[in-house]
Amino acid sequence: MSPLGAAVLLGVLVALAAAEPTEYFREEFRDGGIQTSQDARFYALSARFEPFSNRGKTLVLQFTVKHEQNIDCGGGYVKLFPAALEQADMHGDSEYNIMFGPDICGPGTKKVHVIFNYKGKNVLINKDIRCKDDEFTHLYTLIVRPDNTYEVKIDNSRVESGGLEDDWDFLPPKKIKDPAAKKPDDWDERAKIDDPEDSKPEDWDKPEHIPDPDAKKPEDWDEEMDGEWEPPVIQNPEYKGEWRPRQIDNPDYKGKWVHPEIENPEYQPDPDLYAYDSFGVLGLDLWQVKSGTIFDNFLLTDDEKLAEEVGNETWGATKEAERKMKEQQDEEQRRQQDEEDKKRKEEEDDDGDEEGDEDEEDEDDGGDKDDEAGAALKDEL
Ligand SMILES: *[C@@H]1O[C@H](CO)[C@@H](O)[C@H](O)[C@H]1NC(C)=O
């Protein structure tokens, strides 16, 4: 966990207990985080802090997530709970105020959740915010302001922003269709009509199929034996299909009827959409199919600039080194793989030279297993 020193906010800095250092920073940065360790598990971990309300203040929630395991399915979000939460009893249905952060499951779900509890209901953002799905550490920041605007940042860059009322369905719509209005019966919505002047030509109707005029009764046709000869039927070239009158502009066309709207009597503006009376617990309440995600650098503050600074000092300070180290690791892995491939190829070539030497044992790993498998096979035979 990176030292944040005096970086405190509504007086609150949340730091969950540091666990194992991350793979990349064990030595270099003495950095660590909380890492999920077993596949297909629910995780629940929370930390309590001095309760506060964000009324009249900006709220910034920030943390880093690193899907070191090349995740295919798992949550990477945090929840902010009211102080009343019983930590020991925290579970998926525990009522929270805000849920924020990345969630990945297959290629279909790669999004940043921003969910607010409003009057007991969880309300999801109407916009799609894509999360990062690589193996690097990323900084996730949610800013909620007392003017009911918000901002979501990833790696200290804005990825979404706007008004709470616009981007969540907290409130019923401002306008609704006027229930008293109704399309007049004589409202003509047909742009084109049949031309009343047009009529079907006398010679229009022709059969679709006719006997082939070129067909001839075969010489050896025997009426007694073969029955009466009939020529084969062909498509009539003069057949014109079903007649349809010409289309003309409808002189009575009034355009598409638009249902008039009225102010929704159910709509009540709420200037306090952003406000919660009590925040008291930060929690990780997650399901992970593939574990290995590292959470770190949790920060709650009322100071946007401070959060950005802290982001720079934590995620910002390590991102380059992290990339380099990953490149080195990948390079090292490639090198090892190449070496193994080469060795295997050499061995195969040797085997080729000593053809007929069937007793030769594979001395590499898996030799025992092969023996077992061989024994089992023999038993079966
Ligand atoms: C954070 O880092 C970025 C990029 O170096 C810089 O532009 C920005 O001013 C920094 N923010 C703060 C608050 O220090």
PDBQT file of the ligand as one rigid body, heavy atoms in Angstrom, charges set to zero:
ROOT
HETATM    1  C1  LIG A 401      -1.100  14.794 -12.556  1.00  0.00    +0.000 C 
HETATM    2  O1  LIG A 401      -0.247  14.420 -13.590  1.00  0.00    +0.000 OA
HETATM    3  C2  LIG A 401      -0.582  14.966 -14.849  1.00  0.00    +0.000 C 
HETATM    4  C3  LIG A 401       0.330  14.338 -15.883  1.00  0.00    +0.000 C 
HETATM    5  O2  LIG A 401       1.647  14.428 -15.484  1.00  0.00    +0.000 OA
HETATM    6  C4  LIG A 401      -0.478  16.488 -14.779  1.00  0.00    +0.000 C 
HETATM    7  O3  LIG A 401      -0.830  17.060 -16.013  1.00  0.00    +0.000 OA
HETATM    8  C5  LIG A 401      -1.387  16.995 -13.695  1.00  0.00    +0.000 C 
HETATM    9  O4  LIG A 401      -1.236  18.392 -13.531  1.00  0.00    +0.000 OA
HETATM   10  C6  LIG A 401      -1.114  16.298 -12.382  1.00  0.00    +0.000 C 
HETATM   11  N1  LIG A 401      -2.129  16.719 -11.429  1.00  0.00    +0.000 N 
HETATM   12  C7  LIG A 401      -1.855  17.170 -10.227  1.00  0.00    +0.000 C 
HETATM   13  C8  LIG A 401      -3.016  17.630  -9.423  1.00  0.00    +0.000 C 
HETATM   14  O5  LIG A 401      -0.733  17.229  -9.769  1.00  0.00    +0.000 OA
ENDROOT
TORSDOF 0
